[in-house]
Amino acid sequence: MGAVWIANHTTLRTEVVVKFLLNRLLDDPTSQARFTREASAAAQVKSPHVVQILDHGVLHGNRPYIVMELLEGRDLSAQLKLRGALEPHEVAHLVEHVALALQRAHIKGIVHRDIKPNNIFLCDVGASQPFIKLLDFGIASDSQLEHLTATGQIVGTPAFMSPEQLSGKEVTPKSDLWSLGMVALKALTGQNPFQRGNIHETMGAVMHAPRPVPSQLAPHLPHALDDWFARACHRQPECRWRNATEMSRALWAALGVERQIASSPSASLVPLPLAQETTVAETPPELVTEGTLRSTVNERPALTEPSASTPAPPPRRRALGWGIGAGVIVLGLLAAVGLSVTSVSDAVPLLRRGTASLAVLVRSQVDAIRPPPAPLGSNSAPVNAATKAKKPTSAPTSTSRKRPPPTSAVPTARPKNPNDDSLGF
């Protein structure tokens, strides 16, 4: 559709690319619309993996133009001619970058419709892996494929087009997934089995020929790749991968290679796969060769033991607390009974007896929790058997004192004083 030139931007003082519509298409309204749509679609996607559009306009003679960034490197088609088939990790890296561009375009409602090696550019950014950019949105975003232009040429590249695109059915994002699968097959094996001598034979092969098996075309490829390709290029769109991101993640797993990130400033623009499109309801199989994200909605913190700085109170200390509390309750009840008598002076002896009872109760609880004294030799060297034999048998083996038996908490009965009207025990 266009002629591409390198130009000097006089204001920015840098080289750019300028694309013009071909002279023979200047009077074709369809070609004019497609040319304008290319600039609009690429600008709407706003992805680092799509060539940047700097300007768009119309020159004299109704000649439209698009100004784009100048990329350094080569397209995938030239790379394959130069090197042949690529390494599996290189192909997985390439598919991942293209998938990121397609995912953003599909969210915007844009279908590229012309995914092929010529439209995939490998930018040389001085890193171990190139930075991939998607080019040429010139036939993007049509709701239904226009088979023929005014000159009778098919819009698109038949060897990489999906069956529904060739048959004139509705073109959806799943059509781009088919094309990306065919690009991956070409990059891995150096072959496109659907390619024939002419357009009609190529279209017939895409529609009806047996689906290629990657491990048969290149025996060094794993058999898991066969299943991946069978789903990526299934002739029924609903049987393909759900989206480009899922398709890319599954390729890493099928090839059994470790995902690599290029160590360059541009690599920071490549989002990590485990952080995208994760929902609570479903964890995508996605790109989950590096681990699946966990939903933290239903997670609870694990119970931990009490720390050493805040030890739990010992049982005996808790018993003392309960004893004191019970004593206070008893004292309160005794006070209430004492105050219920006819005079305050009659309640005084009762309160005294209650206080004495509480003191006895507290003392008994304190004695119960008091630690026993340390045995002999606890702070010195152990006493050997010979030393023990010299000691008299009557000598005590412990310094603990014998405690007097606990006093009853209830005072003993005494004779009632005729002048004392208080209650007697």
Backbone torsions as a table, in degrees:
resi	resn	phi	psi	omega
1	MET	NA	-26.8	-171.4
2	GLY	-138.1	165.8	172.6
3	ALA	-112.4	133.5	-173.5
4	VAL	-111.0	131.6	-178.5
5	TRP	-127.4	150.7	169.2
6	ILE	-94.1	131.7	-176.1
7	ALA	-133.6	160.8	175.7
8	ASN	-97.0	123.3	175.0
9	HIS	-84.1	110.0	-171.0
10	THR	-69.7	-27.7	179.9
11	THR	-81.3	-48.4	-179.0
12	LEU	-79.9	-14.3	-180.0
13	ARG	56.8	50.3	177.4
14	THR	-147.5	162.1	178.3
15	GLU	-84.6	140.0	178.1
16	VAL	-134.7	174.2	175.8
17	VAL	-110.0	133.9	176.4
18	VAL	-119.5	127.6	-179.3
19	LYS	-112.7	128.1	178.9
20	PHE	-113.4	147.7	172.8
21	LEU	-72.1	139.4	-177.8
22	LEU	-61.4	149.5	-176.5
23	ASN	-58.4	-39.6	-175.3
24	ARG	-71.4	-10.6	-180.0
25	LEU	-107.2	4.1	-176.1
26	LEU	-63.9	-31.3	-178.5
27	ASP	-95.3	9.4	-179.7
28	ASP	-99.0	109.6	-178.0
29	PRO	-60.1	-34.7	179.6
30	THR	-65.0	-44.6	178.7
31	SER	-65.3	-38.4	176.8
32	GLN	-60.5	-42.8	-178.9
33	ALA	-67.7	-40.1	179.1
34	ARG	-64.9	-38.4	-179.0
35	PHE	-64.5	-42.8	178.0
36	THR	-67.4	-37.8	-179.6
37	ARG	-65.1	-31.1	178.6
38	GLU	-60.4	-46.6	179.6
39	ALA	-65.4	-42.9	-177.7
40	SER	-66.4	-45.3	-177.0
41	ALA	-65.1	-46.6	-179.7
42	ALA	-62.9	-35.3	179.2
43	ALA	-72.3	-32.8	-179.1
44	GLN	-71.2	-32.8	-175.4
45	VAL	-63.2	-41.8	177.0
46	LYS	54.1	54.4	177.9
47	SER	-120.8	142.1	175.2
48	PRO	-64.9	-13.9	180.0
49	HIS	-97.2	15.6	173.8
50	VAL	-122.8	137.0	-178.9
51	VAL	-55.4	136.6	-175.6
52	GLN	-79.9	129.5	177.3
53	ILE	-92.6	123.5	-178.0
54	LEU	-97.6	-30.3	-177.6
55	ASP	-165.7	161.7	177.2
56	HIS	-154.5	139.8	-179.8
57	GLY	-170.6	-169.0	-178.0
58	VAL	-131.2	128.2	178.1
59	LEU	-90.0	-177.6	177.8
60	HIS	-63.6	151.0	-177.1
61	GLY	78.2	18.3	177.8
62	ASN	59.8	38.4	-179.5
63	ARG	-100.0	109.8	178.7
64	PRO	-77.5	154.4	178.5
65	TYR	-143.6	157.2	175.7
66	ILE	-130.9	131.3	176.1
67	VAL	-103.9	125.5	-177.5
68	MET	-128.8	165.3	174.8
69	GLU	-66.9	148.6	176.9
70	LEU	-89.6	121.4	-178.5
71	LEU	-98.3	143.5	177.5
72	GLU	-107.2	125.0	-177.8
73	GLY	144.6	-145.2	178.4
74	ARG	-152.0	158.8	178.6
75	ASP	-79.7	168.1	-175.4
76	LEU	-64.3	-34.7	179.7
77	SER	-60.4	-45.1	178.5
78	ALA	-67.1	-36.0	179.2
79	GLN	-64.5	-41.2	-180.0
80	LEU	-68.7	-35.5	176.5
81	LYS	-66.7	-32.5	-177.9
82	LEU	-78.9	-41.7	-172.2
83	ARG	-111.8	-20.6	-170.3
84	GLY	83.2	-154.7	-177.6
85	ALA	-61.7	146.4	180.0
86	LEU	-92.3	166.4	176.0
87	GLU	-71.4	151.7	-178.3
88	PRO	-55.8	-41.9	-178.7
89	HIS	-68.2	-29.4	176.9
90	GLU	-68.6	-39.7	179.5
91	VAL	-68.9	-41.7	178.4
92	ALA	-62.3	-39.4	177.0
93	HIS	-63.6	-43.9	179.8
94	LEU	-63.1	-47.1	-178.8
95	VAL	-63.5	-36.6	179.3
96	GLU	-61.8	-44.4	-179.7
97	HIS	-66.7	-43.2	178.0
98	VAL	-64.2	-37.8	179.3
99	ALA	-63.5	-36.7	177.6
100	LEU	-64.1	-39.8	177.1
101	ALA	-66.7	-43.8	-179.0
102	LEU	-67.1	-38.7	-179.9
103	GLN	-60.2	-42.3	178.0
104	ARG	-67.3	-39.7	179.0
105	ALA	-66.2	-42.3	-178.6
106	HIS	-66.0	-35.2	176.0
107	ILE	-62.0	-34.5	178.4
108	LYS	-80.4	0.1	-179.1
109	GLY	81.3	20.0	-177.2
110	ILE	-108.4	126.2	174.6
111	VAL	-107.3	125.8	-173.9
112	HIS	-68.8	-49.1	174.7
113	ARG	73.5	1.9	179.3
114	ASP	-145.1	49.5	176.5
115	ILE	-75.9	117.8	-179.7
116	LYS	-158.0	165.4	-177.2
117	PRO	-57.2	-33.6	-179.1
118	ASN	-66.6	-23.7	-177.6
119	ASN	-100.3	11.4	176.8
120	ILE	-115.8	116.5	-172.2
121	PHE	-108.6	131.3	179.1
122	LEU	-98.6	102.4	-176.6
123	CYS	-81.0	131.8	176.2
124	ASP	-84.8	107.8	-178.7
125	VAL	-114.1	15.7	177.6
126	GLY	73.8	24.8	-179.9
127	ALA	-118.6	175.0	-178.9
128	SER	-67.5	-26.2	178.4
129	GLN	-124.8	141.3	178.8
130	PRO	-71.3	159.7	174.6
131	PHE	-96.8	124.1	-170.0
132	ILE	-95.2	136.4	176.2
133	LYS	-129.2	143.4	179.2
134	LEU	-96.8	133.7	-176.1
135	LEU	-112.9	168.2	163.1
136	ASP	59.5	82.8	172.9
137	PHE	-95.2	29.9	-172.9
138	GLY	-65.6	-28.6	179.5
139	ILE	-115.1	25.5	-177.3
140	ALA	-80.8	158.5	166.2
141	SER	76.2	7.8	173.4
142	ASP	-74.1	137.3	177.8
143	SER	-73.0	-23.9	178.2
144	GLN	-144.9	138.1	-175.6
145	LEU	-63.7	132.2	170.8
146	GLU	-94.0	108.3	-172.7
147	HIS	-61.9	-48.0	-168.6
148	LEU	-122.9	143.3	171.3
149	THR	-90.9	-176.6	-179.9
150	ALA	-65.0	-22.3	-179.2
151	THR	-93.0	2.4	176.7
152	GLY	84.2	15.7	-179.0
153	GLN	-96.4	143.4	176.8
154	ILE	-72.7	137.7	178.9
155	VAL	-87.3	111.9	-178.3
156	GLY	119.2	-177.5	-179.6
157	THR	-118.1	106.7	-169.7
158	PRO	-54.6	-37.6	-175.7
159	ALA	-64.9	-19.2	-179.6
160	PHE	-116.6	5.3	-178.4
161	MET	-87.9	149.7	-179.7
162	SER	-76.6	158.5	179.1
163	PRO	-59.7	-40.1	-179.3
164	GLU	-68.1	-30.1	177.5
165	GLN	-69.9	-37.9	179.0
166	LEU	-73.5	-29.9	-177.0
167	SER	-88.9	0.1	176.5
168	GLY	84.2	11.0	178.1
169	LYS	-79.0	175.8	-179.4
170	GLU	-62.1	133.0	-179.1
171	VAL	-98.7	123.7	-178.6
172	THR	-120.0	176.3	175.5
173	PRO	-56.2	-25.4	178.3
174	LYS	-62.9	-24.3	177.0
175	SER	-66.7	-39.2	176.1
176	ASP	-64.2	-32.7	179.6
177	LEU	-66.3	-41.0	175.5
178	TRP	-56.8	-50.2	-177.5
179	SER	-61.3	-39.8	178.8
180	LEU	-66.6	-35.4	175.8
181	GLY	-63.3	-40.2	178.4
182	MET	-68.3	-35.8	175.9
183	VAL	-63.2	-43.2	179.0
184	ALA	-61.9	-41.2	178.5
185	LEU	-62.6	-42.9	179.0
186	LYS	-63.0	-41.5	-178.3
187	ALA	-70.7	-32.9	-177.9
188	LEU	-80.4	-34.6	-173.9
189	THR	-113.2	-15.4	-175.3
190	GLY	76.6	10.6	-176.4
191	GLN	-132.0	153.4	167.7
192	ASN	-128.7	98.1	-173.9
193	PRO	-62.6	-16.6	179.6
194	PHE	-82.9	-12.1	-178.6
195	GLN	-70.9	126.4	-180.0
196	ARG	-123.9	-174.9	-175.9
197	GLY	-71.3	-26.0	179.6
198	ASN	-142.4	172.5	-173.8
199	ILE	-64.3	-42.4	-175.4
200	HIS	-65.6	-41.9	177.7
201	GLU	-67.2	-37.3	177.9
202	THR	-63.7	-43.7	178.8
203	MET	-63.1	-40.6	178.6
204	GLY	-64.1	-36.6	179.2
205	ALA	-67.8	-40.9	178.6
206	VAL	-62.4	-38.0	-175.1
207	MET	-79.5	-33.9	-167.3
208	HIS	-133.3	-16.9	-176.3
209	ALA	-69.7	151.9	177.2
210	PRO	-56.9	143.8	-178.6
211	ARG	-68.8	134.8	179.5
212	PRO	-63.3	153.5	176.4
213	VAL	-116.0	110.2	-174.2
214	PRO	-55.2	-42.0	-176.5
215	SER	-68.7	-18.0	175.0
216	GLN	-83.1	-31.2	177.2
217	LEU	-75.9	-33.5	179.2
218	ALA	-139.3	97.7	-173.0
219	PRO	-59.8	-19.8	-179.5
220	HIS	-75.3	-11.5	-179.0
221	LEU	-79.5	145.0	-178.9
222	PRO	-70.3	153.4	-179.9
223	HIS	-68.9	-21.8	176.7
224	ALA	-62.1	-26.1	178.0
225	LEU	-67.6	-28.9	178.5
226	ASP	-61.1	-43.3	179.2
227	ASP	-66.8	-39.5	178.7
228	TRP	-61.0	-46.5	-178.3
229	PHE	-67.9	-37.4	179.8
230	ALA	-60.5	-33.3	178.0
231	ARG	-83.1	-37.9	-179.6
232	ALA	-63.8	-37.9	-176.9
233	CYS	-116.5	43.2	172.6
234	HIS	-74.6	139.9	-176.9
235	ARG	-71.7	-15.7	173.7
236	GLN	-96.9	115.3	-175.3
237	PRO	-55.7	-35.7	-177.2
238	GLU	-68.3	-14.9	180.0
239	CYS	-91.8	-3.0	179.7
240	ARG	-82.5	-179.6	177.7
241	TRP	-60.6	153.1	-176.8
242	ARG	-67.1	-37.1	-179.1
243	ASN	-156.3	173.6	-175.8
244	ALA	-67.9	-34.9	-178.9
245	THR	-65.4	-45.9	178.1
246	GLU	-61.4	-40.5	-179.6
247	MET	-62.3	-41.9	-179.6
248	SER	-67.2	-43.4	-179.7
249	ARG	-63.3	-39.4	179.4
250	ALA	-66.6	-29.8	179.2
251	LEU	-67.2	-41.2	176.4
252	TRP	-56.3	-44.6	-178.3
253	ALA	-68.3	-40.4	-177.7
254	ALA	-66.3	-37.1	-179.2
255	LEU	-78.9	-17.4	178.7
256	GLY	66.2	32.6	179.2
257	VAL	-113.7	155.7	-179.2
258	GLU	-82.7	134.3	-179.8
259	ARG	-69.0	133.1	-178.8
260	GLN	-118.8	144.1	177.2
261	ILE	-115.7	128.2	-179.3
262	ALA	-65.5	136.1	-178.8
263	SER	-88.5	80.1	178.7
264	SER	-150.1	163.7	177.4
265	PRO	-57.1	-33.8	-179.7
266	SER	-69.0	-23.9	-178.2
267	ALA	-64.3	-24.2	179.6
268	SER	-67.3	-16.0	178.6
269	LEU	-80.4	-10.7	-176.5
270	VAL	-90.7	109.3	-179.0
271	PRO	-69.3	146.5	177.5
272	LEU	-69.0	145.3	-173.0
273	PRO	-70.3	-32.0	-175.4
274	LEU	-71.2	-6.5	-175.6
275	ALA	-99.1	7.6	-174.3
276	GLN	-112.3	142.3	168.4
277	GLU	54.6	35.4	178.3
278	THR	-95.0	128.3	178.7
279	THR	-120.2	163.8	179.4
280	VAL	-70.5	-34.7	-174.6
281	ALA	-72.0	-29.1	-172.7
282	GLU	-150.8	132.0	173.5
283	THR	-96.2	115.3	-175.3
284	PRO	-66.1	146.9	176.9
285	PRO	-69.8	4.0	-169.9
286	GLU	-49.0	123.9	162.3
287	LEU	34.1	39.2	-174.9
288	VAL	-108.6	40.7	172.6
289	THR	-76.2	-15.0	-178.7
290	GLU	-105.7	15.9	178.7
291	GLY	112.5	142.8	-178.0
292	THR	-95.8	136.9	177.2
293	LEU	-67.3	143.7	178.7
294	ARG	-102.7	138.5	171.7
295	SER	-79.6	133.5	-178.6
296	THR	-102.2	16.1	-176.6
297	VAL	-65.6	-43.2	-175.3
298	ASN	-102.6	13.1	-179.4
299	GLU	-81.2	142.9	174.7
300	ARG	-122.1	146.7	178.5
301	PRO	-65.4	143.6	-179.8
302	ALA	-70.4	144.3	177.4
303	LEU	-72.5	138.5	-179.4
304	THR	-119.4	156.8	177.4
305	GLU	-72.0	153.0	176.5
306	PRO	-58.9	139.8	-178.9
307	SER	-72.6	161.5	-178.0
308	ALA	-68.3	-24.3	-178.9
309	SER	-74.7	-20.8	179.3
310	THR	-129.3	73.6	-177.6
311	PRO	-69.0	150.5	176.8
312	ALA	-71.5	143.9	-179.4
313	PRO	-62.8	141.9	179.3
314	PRO	-67.8	158.2	-177.5
315	PRO	-60.4	-38.1	-177.2
316	ARG	-67.3	-36.5	178.0
317	ARG	-65.6	-37.7	176.1
318	ARG	-64.9	-36.5	177.5
319	ALA	-62.6	-39.4	177.3
320	LEU	-62.2	-41.6	178.6
321	GLY	-61.4	-43.3	177.9
322	TRP	-63.8	-37.6	-179.7
323	GLY	-65.0	-43.9	178.8
324	ILE	-64.4	-41.8	178.9
325	GLY	-61.7	-42.8	178.6
326	ALA	-64.0	-37.6	178.9
327	GLY	-64.4	-39.8	178.4
328	VAL	-62.6	-39.5	178.7
329	ILE	-64.3	-43.1	178.6
330	VAL	-61.3	-44.6	179.2
331	LEU	-61.0	-39.2	178.0
332	GLY	-64.0	-41.3	179.2
333	LEU	-65.4	-40.9	178.1
334	LEU	-64.0	-39.3	178.4
335	ALA	-63.9	-39.8	179.6
336	ALA	-63.9	-41.4	178.6
337	VAL	-64.8	-40.6	-179.5
338	GLY	-64.9	-37.1	-178.9
339	LEU	-74.6	-14.6	-180.0
340	SER	-81.9	-5.7	177.7
341	VAL	-77.9	-179.0	-169.3
342	THR	-72.0	-26.2	-177.4
343	SER	-144.7	159.6	178.6
344	VAL	-67.3	-37.8	-179.6
345	SER	-62.7	-28.6	177.3
346	ASP	-71.0	-24.5	-177.0
347	ALA	-86.0	-15.4	-176.1
348	VAL	-60.6	-50.8	178.6
349	PRO	-59.0	-35.1	178.6
350	LEU	-64.6	-41.6	179.1
351	LEU	-65.2	-37.0	178.2
352	ARG	-62.9	-45.5	-180.0
353	ARG	-64.4	-37.7	177.4
354	GLY	-64.6	-41.0	178.4
355	THR	-62.3	-41.9	178.4
356	ALA	-62.1	-40.7	179.3
357	SER	-62.9	-41.0	179.0
358	LEU	-64.2	-40.9	178.9
359	ALA	-61.1	-41.8	179.1
360	VAL	-63.0	-40.4	-179.7
361	LEU	-64.5	-44.4	179.2
362	VAL	-63.4	-41.7	-179.5
363	ARG	-61.7	-42.0	-179.9
364	SER	-64.8	-35.6	178.4
365	GLN	-69.4	-38.4	178.5
366	VAL	-64.3	-42.3	178.3
367	ASP	-63.8	-33.1	-177.9
368	ALA	-68.5	-31.9	-177.7
369	ILE	-97.8	-5.2	-179.0
370	ARG	-66.7	126.9	-178.0
371	PRO	-67.4	144.8	178.7
372	PRO	-68.2	150.0	179.8
373	PRO	-64.9	151.9	-179.2
374	ALA	-66.9	142.7	178.1
375	PRO	-70.8	164.1	179.1
376	LEU	-60.8	143.6	178.1
377	GLY	79.6	6.3	-179.6
378	SER	-70.5	-29.5	-179.2
379	ASN	-106.6	11.7	179.1
380	SER	-137.1	-174.4	-179.3
381	ALA	-67.1	149.8	-179.6
382	PRO	-62.8	146.7	179.4
383	VAL	-83.5	127.1	-177.7
384	ASN	-81.3	175.0	-174.9
385	ALA	-66.8	-35.4	-179.0
386	ALA	-65.3	-40.5	178.5
387	THR	-64.1	-41.8	179.2
388	LYS	-61.8	-33.2	-177.6
389	ALA	-68.8	-30.8	-179.3
390	LYS	-75.2	-19.9	-177.3
391	LYS	-75.2	143.4	176.0
392	PRO	-64.0	146.4	-177.0
393	THR	-67.8	-20.1	-178.6
394	SER	-84.0	-7.9	-178.4
395	ALA	-70.1	138.8	179.6
396	PRO	-70.2	147.1	178.3
397	THR	-96.2	2.3	180.0
398	SER	-145.5	149.6	179.0
399	THR	-92.5	5.6	-178.8
400	SER	-69.9	141.2	178.2
401	ARG	-88.2	150.3	174.7
402	LYS	-77.8	126.0	180.0
403	ARG	-83.2	141.6	174.9
404	PRO	-64.9	150.0	178.4
405	PRO	-59.5	142.7	-177.7
406	PRO	-62.1	140.3	178.9
407	THR	-76.8	143.3	179.0
408	SER	-61.0	143.1	-180.0
409	ALA	-74.9	-13.2	-177.3
410	VAL	-109.2	125.4	179.8
411	PRO	-61.3	151.1	178.2
412	THR	-73.3	157.8	-179.2
413	ALA	-71.7	148.5	177.7
414	ARG	-136.1	160.3	180.0
415	PRO	-64.6	142.6	-179.0
416	LYS	-74.6	129.8	176.0
417	ASN	-78.5	128.6	-178.5
418	PRO	-59.6	-25.8	-178.2
419	ASN	-90.9	1.2	-178.2
420	ASP	-109.6	113.8	-177.8
421	ASP	-90.1	0.4	-178.7
422	SER	-73.6	167.4	-179.8
423	LEU	-69.4	139.0	179.9
424	GLY	-106.1	154.6	178.4
425	PHE	-119.7	NA	NA
